[in-house]
Amino acid sequence: MQHEIQFYRVSHLQEKLGVSRSSLWSWVKQGTFPKPIKLGKNCAAWNSVDIDNWIEERKNISEKGVE
């Protein structure tokens, strides 16, 4: 059984995470957030699995009280 790959655009991530566009790109630049996949010349998106894994990691870190 194959899983359908889903992608999140910046606007979806802003809503999902409650952060600004500049915060997302800053995190990418700092290496603390997954890099997007280039879908075209002016189109980038994030694999939903990468984002879901990142959220889970952040939850685990928060629960342990470690930054």
Phi and psi in degrees as a GROMACS rama.xvg file:
@    title "Ramachandran Plot"
@    xaxis  label "Phi"
@    yaxis  label "Psi"
@TYPE xy
-91.4248  143.822  GLN-2
-97.6027  140.076  HIS-3
-76.616  129.182  GLU-4
-77.6941  132.139  ILE-5
-115.358  147.92  GLN-6
-124.123  146.396  PHE-7
-111.103  131.376  TYR-8
-88.3534  167.989  ARG-9
-54.0228  -46.3729  VAL-10
-60.3779  -37.4357  SER-11
-67.8845  -41.6944  HIS-12
-66.8312  -36.9926  LEU-13
-58.0376  -45.1517  GLN-14
-70.105  -45.5119  GLU-15
-63.8677  -40.86  LYS-16
-98.8773  -13.7439  LEU-17
68.602  36.9545  GLY-18
-127.913  166.736  VAL-19
-82.052  163.138  SER-20
-58.747  -43.1649  ARG-21
-65.8262  -34.8016  SER-22
-63.674  -44.1745  SER-23
-58.0009  -49.572  LEU-24
-68.2199  -32.5297  TRP-25
-64.4772  -44.2393  SER-26
-61.8311  -41.0417  TRP-27
-60.8629  -46.2567  VAL-28
-62.5065  -37.2413  LYS-29
-76.5411  -12.77  GLN-30
82.0351  16.5864  GLY-31
-101.309  2.12239  THR-32
-138.701  144.92  PHE-33
-56.7464  146.38  PRO-34
-77.5082  145.471  LYS-35
-76.1982  166.887  PRO-36
-103.604  129.904  ILE-37
-76.3696  118.285  LYS-38
-97.3354  -13.2036  LEU-39
-174.291  -176.609  GLY-40
-55.9857  -45.6896  LYS-41
-120.98  32.0728  ASN-42
-136.94  119.224  CYS-43
-128.673  147.148  ALA-44
-150.823  162.889  ALA-45
-109.857  139.785  TRP-46
-66.9951  129.358  ASN-47
-60.8792  -32.9867  SER-48
-65.1299  -41.8065  VAL-49
-60.8011  -42.2725  ASP-50
-69.2416  -43.7124  ILE-51
-61.8864  -39.156  ASP-52
-65.4792  -41.1051  ASN-53
-62.3297  -43.5583  TRP-54
-61.6855  -43.9048  ILE-55
-62.1768  -41.9582  GLU-56
-60.6179  -44.3969  GLU-57
-62.6568  -39.5377  ARG-58
-64.0305  -43.0384  LYS-59
-63.5357  -42.5373  ASN-60
-63.7119  -43.0296  ILE-61
-63.311  -41.5011  SER-62
-65.5916  -33.4644  GLU-63
-82.4902  -13.2269  LYS-64
75.2643  24.4691  GLY-65
-114.517  138.733  VAL-66
